[in-house]
């Protein structure tokens, strides 16, 4: 039997090719020389107080929640329960409601954590659902005082406008996504950026419109986030874009949620 035990920066236990016995010896050594036993009894604690910096939901503005009951059973009751909770801000409360309605939208924050955007362009709000709008507003309200979110959609907003209009860094532009991008790129909308840290695409879901969005967006950002990439025409557009643009890397963050980042080659 050969046992070599070294206590320094590394731990070694050698035995004649007997894996189980070596493991048992290692455990015995740990049991003798390891940390002393700890009490598993829960101690009395002073629980931290929670400040409520949020307001109650205006259910007339969020009444489309009822449409989500088929995939989020009981969501109306759960939304009312949120009003009885404490939240750091209205953005924090809105985060919880949006994720209750569409869980995968939490993956948008994973993209934000990777890219760390201060300037975001959102192409398509999903009508009055506007989950992505809520997620991006939540992100910017927590990480920066000088951020900007521009949301573009061909259709006018009603409830979504009322929900988010008090965010001073949020702007809505009604128009086709390609037309809006070109206007921004040409500096035709006064006071708004001409380039972005991240562009989110969730608009027509058609080919070749989505392909043209990708091509236009690639000239305005180094990070593109897409939703519904499992839809046939969106997937076709994405696959074709990646074939012709080798510098873009792709990672799937959730079902149908895909992040693209530009990474050139070392010369």
Secondary structure, 3 states (H helix, E strand, C coil): CCCCCEECCCEECCCCCCHHHHHHHHHHHHHHHCCCCCCCCCCCCCCCCCCCCCCCCCCCCCHHHHHHCCCCCCHHHHHHHHCCCCCCCHHHHHHHHHHHHCHHHHHHHHHHHHHCCCEEEEECCCCCCCHHHHHHHHHHHHHCCCCEEEEEECCCCCHHHHHHCCCCCEEEEECCHHHHHHHHHCCCCCCCCCCCCEEEECCCCCCCHHHHHHHHHCCCCCEEEECCCCCHHHHHHHHHHHHHCCCEEEEEEECCEEEEEECCCCC
